[in-house]
């Protein structure tokens, strides 16, 4: 005699993300794109890159400096594109209700805000100039915009109405515990 097969219960549909979560997703992605724009602006100053390389490696010839600058720019572009891709992936996971992605984005945004504030303080106090670091106004403007976008995105994903969304997705995605009699 065979035991009856358990009836598969259909999973309830995933809740749709609230508008605040969707807005936060796009803000996180925008922050990454703005950061990439900042990086591209820094990489566009090829002469500064060659000066820095010459200061670090005075024995290199001009051809070697040009090759190193080109390699650095290509590597930087690949790194920037990869970071935008990672931020997009995390933001999409967060929008689909993954709490771990929300926490990871919060940590990344918090670190970005912290280092941005440190950069602003160093530039405003003259501490950066004392160590020979040049911080342009455009760089600071990109940094302030990125910090503001990150802060707004983090604030949005921790609103009380949004926290309920992450709890509801977790309860929907959890597998049903097996019943003792197999039904």
C-alpha positions as CSV (number, residue, x, y, z in Angstrom):
1,X,0.0,0.0,0.0
2,X,1.4,3.4,-1.0
3,X,1.1,6.5,1.0
4,X,-0.7,9.4,-0.6
5,X,1.5,12.0,-2.1
6,X,1.4,15.4,-0.5
7,X,-0.4,18.1,-2.4
8,X,1.9,20.8,-3.5
9,X,0.7,24.1,-2.3
10,X,1.2,27.0,-4.6
11,X,3.5,29.7,-3.3
12,X,1.8,33.0,-2.7
13,X,2.9,35.7,-5.2
14,X,5.7,38.0,-4.1
15,X,4.5,41.4,-2.9
16,X,5.3,44.3,-5.2
17,X,7.8,46.7,-3.8
18,X,6.5,50.0,-2.4
19,X,7.3,53.1,-4.3
20,X,9.9,54.1,-1.8
21,X,11.8,50.9,-2.3
22,X,11.7,51.4,-6.1
23,X,12.8,55.0,-5.7
24,X,15.6,53.9,-3.4
25,X,16.7,51.3,-6.0
26,X,17.1,54.0,-8.7
27,X,18.8,56.3,-6.2
28,X,21.4,53.6,-5.4
29,X,22.0,53.0,-9.1
30,X,22.2,56.8,-9.7
31,X,24.7,57.1,-6.9
32,X,26.9,54.5,-8.6
33,X,26.6,56.2,-12.0
34,X,27.5,59.6,-10.4
35,X,30.5,58.0,-8.7
36,X,31.5,56.6,-12.1
37,X,31.2,60.1,-13.6
38,X,33.4,61.4,-10.8
39,X,36.0,58.7,-11.5
40,X,35.8,59.4,-15.3
41,X,36.4,63.0,-14.6
42,X,39.5,62.2,-12.6
43,X,40.8,59.8,-15.2
44,X,40.3,62.4,-18.0
45,X,43.2,64.4,-16.6
46,X,45.9,62.3,-18.3
47,X,48.7,64.9,-17.6
48,X,48.0,64.7,-13.9
49,X,48.2,60.9,-14.1
50,X,51.6,61.1,-15.9
51,X,52.9,63.6,-13.3
52,X,51.9,61.3,-10.5
53,X,53.5,58.3,-12.2
54,X,56.7,60.4,-12.9
55,X,56.8,61.4,-9.2
56,X,56.5,57.7,-8.1
57,X,58.7,56.2,-10.7
58,X,61.3,58.8,-11.8
59,X,63.3,56.3,-13.8
60,X,60.6,55.5,-16.4
61,X,60.8,56.9,-19.9
62,X,58.0,58.8,-21.6
63,X,56.8,55.7,-23.5
64,X,56.6,53.7,-20.3
65,X,54.7,56.5,-18.6
66,X,52.2,56.7,-21.4
67,X,51.7,53.0,-21.4
68,X,51.3,52.9,-17.6
69,X,48.8,55.8,-17.8
70,X,46.8,54.1,-20.5
71,X,46.8,50.8,-18.6
72,X,45.6,52.6,-15.5
73,X,42.8,54.3,-17.4
74,X,41.6,51.1,-18.9
75,X,41.8,49.3,-15.5
76,X,39.9,52.2,-13.9
77,X,37.2,52.1,-16.6
78,X,36.7,48.3,-16.0
79,X,36.6,48.8,-12.3
80,X,34.1,51.6,-12.5
81,X,31.8,49.6,-14.8
82,X,32.1,46.6,-12.5
83,X,31.1,48.7,-9.5
84,X,28.1,50.1,-11.3
85,X,27.1,46.5,-12.2
86,X,27.5,45.4,-8.6
87,X,25.5,48.3,-7.3
88,X,22.8,47.6,-9.9
89,X,22.6,43.9,-8.9
90,X,22.4,44.8,-5.2
91,X,19.8,47.5,-5.8
92,X,17.7,45.0,-7.8
93,X,18.0,42.4,-5.1
94,X,17.0,44.9,-2.5
95,X,14.0,45.9,-4.5
96,X,13.0,42.3,-4.7
97,X,12.8,42.2,-0.9
98,X,16.2,40.8,0.0
99,X,17.1,42.2,3.4
100,X,20.8,41.3,3.1
101,X,21.1,43.5,0.0
102,X,19.5,46.4,1.9
103,X,22.0,45.9,4.7
104,X,24.9,45.6,2.3
105,X,23.9,48.7,0.4
106,X,23.5,50.6,3.7
107,X,27.1,49.6,4.7
108,X,28.5,50.7,1.3
109,X,26.5,53.9,1.4
110,X,27.5,54.6,5.0
111,X,31.2,54.1,4.1
112,X,30.9,56.4,1.1
113,X,29.2,59.1,3.3
114,X,31.9,58.7,6.0
115,X,34.8,59.0,3.5
116,X,33.1,61.9,1.7
117,X,32.8,63.8,5.0
118,X,36.4,63.1,5.8
119,X,37.4,64.3,2.3
120,X,35.3,67.5,2.8
121,X,36.9,68.2,6.2
122,X,40.4,67.5,4.8
123,X,39.8,69.9,1.9
124,X,38.2,72.6,4.0
125,X,40.8,72.6,6.7
126,X,43.7,72.6,4.4
127,X,44.9,69.2,5.7
128,X,44.8,67.7,2.2
129,X,46.9,70.6,0.8
130,X,49.4,70.2,3.6
131,X,50.1,66.7,2.3
132,X,50.2,67.7,-1.3
133,X,46.8,66.3,-2.2
134,X,44.9,68.3,-4.7
135,X,41.1,68.1,-4.4
136,X,39.3,70.0,-7.1
137,X,35.9,71.7,-6.7
138,X,34.4,69.5,-9.3
139,X,35.5,66.4,-7.3
140,X,34.1,67.8,-4.1
141,X,30.8,68.6,-5.9
142,X,30.5,65.1,-7.2
143,X,31.2,63.8,-3.7
144,X,28.6,66.0,-2.1
145,X,25.9,64.9,-4.6
146,X,26.8,61.3,-4.1
147,X,26.6,61.6,-0.4
148,X,23.2,63.2,-0.5
149,X,21.8,60.6,-2.9
150,X,23.2,57.8,-0.8
151,X,21.7,59.4,2.4
152,X,18.3,59.8,0.8
153,X,18.3,56.2,-0.5
154,X,19.3,54.8,2.9
155,X,16.6,56.9,4.6
156,X,14.0,55.6,2.2
157,X,14.7,51.9,2.7
158,X,14.4,52.2,6.5
159,X,11.0,53.9,6.6
160,X,8.5,51.9,8.7
161,X,6.2,51.1,5.8
162,X,9.2,49.8,3.8
163,X,10.4,47.6,6.7
164,X,7.1,45.7,6.6
165,X,7.8,44.9,2.9
166,X,11.0,43.2,3.7
167,X,9.4,41.2,6.5
168,X,6.5,40.2,4.2
169,X,8.9,39.0,1.4
170,X,10.8,37.0,3.9
171,X,7.7,35.2,5.1
172,X,6.5,34.5,1.5
173,X,9.8,33.1,0.4
174,X,10.2,30.8,3.4
175,X,9.5,27.2,2.6
176,X,6.6,25.6,4.4
177,X,7.8,23.4,7.2
178,X,7.0,19.7,6.7
179,X,4.1,18.4,8.6
180,X,4.6,15.3,10.8
181,X,2.0,13.1,9.1
182,X,3.2,14.1,5.6
183,X,0.1,16.0,4.6
